[in-house]
Amino acid sequence: MAKKPIKAIEALEEAQKIAFAPFVFQTTISLRKLGILDYIFENSRDGVTSQKQLSEALNITEYGLSVLLEIAESSDIVSQDEEGNYELTKIGYFLNYNKMTEANLNFTQDVCYQGLYHLNEAIETGKPAGLKELGPWPTVYEGLSQLPSKVQNSWFSFDHFYSDEIFEEALPIVFRHQPKTLYDIGGNTGKFAILCAKYNPEVDIKIFDLPGQLAKALENAKKNGLENRIKGQEIDWLSQKPEITEGADTIWMSQFLDCFSKEEILKILTTCVNSMSDTTELIIIETFTDRQKFDNARFTLEATSLYFTAMANGNSKMYKASEFIDLATEAGLTVKEDLAIGEFHTMLVCRKSQ
Ligand SMILES: C[S@@+](CC[C@H](N)C(=O)[O-])C[C@H]1O[C@@H](n2cnc3c(N)ncnc32)[C@H](O)[C@@H]1O
């Protein structure tokens, strides 16, 4: 990335923003939680959003409002007119009403905030040292089905926000090949498996996941009356010799391989290749850092990498597409199609190399 010229005074200012970033973040959480941003947005047009009026309407002390709103104004989240009435800036509006920002804020606050304190230890040990703040598991995936409901909701909302949008777009591509048996590796809550079963009445799906997550996915399949077409197999890809049966027409891996180190990804892909016939398609969906149109999207992926480091497993990250293509080739796959899908995703359609 090209170096941007910046004056020393501005650089010093930026450095203070970083030094106090958690203060601004927690202020934002409070402004949302206490309904302050909602109230300001809904009432600023009527000119009744002075500190005193907010205090009376929301039953928050003027002291409490003053400390939150002062730093919010300096951080360009709110602004004040000559009469002292607050309104939301564009940043404030997005912090309160944008769905992506909401998923990111809740994920940061509920899943990552306390654990990130242990980031340094995670880097030194290669272990997700922050995970102890959530529970006693070796990786977050063993704990997913047992997380406290608020934490779990924020984890799933974040995960689903970045995958749901592409599922609909992916279905016609997946079913071009008319698969009769589809393996969903890392099927999570069963969302994609259920969509597939509803989209095509002839396909049978097998979900592969850790025991806790698989039980949830199969429960969801049953709730949708699809227990005869969606089955599952427990698997731990970190075990000595994980295996999957032959017979898949399509192997689907959405935002799954980024949960592993490069060595582990190679092992998973090689295991899959050993189960594939010449006509099996292996489809990888990922958000790659080198495939983002906007710096902002790349920033989100870089932050997600730190979640993997401190909270999830200590050794995975969001990768470049070029790294995945190399790993796929090494595992014995040929990338037949490399498609941009949705706003952030790439789909790699692979076959066994001949
Ligand atoms: C980030 S989620 C992706 C979920 C889904 N495919 C999607 O696109 O939203 C990763 C999934 O991989 C599973 N997983 C993580 N580590 C695993 C392991 N060691 N063995 C088996 N599954 C694992 C998790 O339980 C989870 O369901």
The ligand as an SDF file (V2000), in Angstrom:
LIG
                    3D

 27 29  0  0  0  0  0  0  0  0999 V2000
  -17.2660  -20.1830   10.3170 C   0  0  0  0  0  0  0  0  0  0  0  0
  -18.2650  -21.5850   10.4050 S   0  0  0  0  0  0  0  0  0  0  0  0
  -18.8640  -21.6770    8.7520 C   0  0  0  0  0  0  0  0  0  0  0  0
  -20.2600  -22.0680    8.7110 C   0  0  0  0  0  0  0  0  0  0  0  0
  -20.9830  -22.1430    7.3810 C   0  0  0  0  0  0  0  0  0  0  0  0
  -20.3950  -23.0910    6.4740 N   0  0  0  0  0  0  0  0  0  0  0  0
  -21.1710  -20.7750    6.7500 C   0  0  0  0  0  0  0  0  0  0  0  0
  -20.8040  -20.5840    5.6030 O   0  0  0  0  0  0  0  0  0  0  0  0
  -21.7310  -19.9080    7.4500 O   0  0  0  0  0  0  0  0  0  0  0  0
  -17.1130  -22.9130   10.4980 C   0  0  0  0  0  0  0  0  0  0  0  0
  -17.7080  -24.2790   10.7550 C   0  0  0  0  0  0  0  0  0  0  0  0
  -16.6210  -25.2210   10.8000 O   0  0  0  0  0  0  0  0  0  0  0  0
  -16.7990  -26.1010   11.8960 C   0  0  0  0  0  0  0  0  0  0  0  0
  -15.4920  -26.5520   12.3970 N   0  0  0  0  0  0  0  0  0  0  0  0
  -14.5260  -25.7680   12.9470 C   0  0  0  0  0  0  0  0  0  0  0  0
  -13.4870  -26.5350   13.3600 N   0  0  0  0  0  0  0  0  0  0  0  0
  -13.8130  -27.8200   13.0590 C   0  0  0  0  0  0  0  0  0  0  0  0
  -13.1560  -29.0640   13.2440 C   0  0  0  0  0  0  0  0  0  0  0  0
  -11.9660  -29.1330   13.8430 N   0  0  0  0  0  0  0  0  0  0  0  0
  -13.7530  -30.1890   12.7930 N   0  0  0  0  0  0  0  0  0  0  0  0
  -14.9680  -30.1320   12.1900 C   0  0  0  0  0  0  0  0  0  0  0  0
  -15.6430  -28.9810   11.9890 N   0  0  0  0  0  0  0  0  0  0  0  0
  -15.0850  -27.8360   12.4340 C   0  0  0  0  0  0  0  0  0  0  0  0
  -17.5110  -25.2490   12.9300 C   0  0  0  0  0  0  0  0  0  0  0  0
  -18.1830  -26.0190   13.8900 O   0  0  0  0  0  0  0  0  0  0  0  0
  -18.4530  -24.4010   12.0670 C   0  0  0  0  0  0  0  0  0  0  0  0
  -19.6740  -25.0310   11.8740 O   0  0  0  0  0  0  0  0  0  0  0  0
  1  2  1  0
  2  3  1  0
  2 10  1  0
  3  4  1  0
  4  5  1  0
  5  6  1  0
  5  7  1  0
  7  8  2  0
  7  9  1  0
 10 11  1  0
 11 12  1  0
 11 26  1  0
 12 13  1  0
 13 14  1  0
 13 24  1  0
 14 15  1  0
 14 23  1  0
 15 16  2  0
 16 17  1  0
 17 18  1  0
 17 23  2  0
 18 19  1  0
 18 20  2  0
 20 21  1  0
 21 22  2  0
 22 23  1  0
 24 25  1  0
 24 26  1  0
 26 27  1  0
M  CHG  2   2   1   9  -1
M  END
$$$$
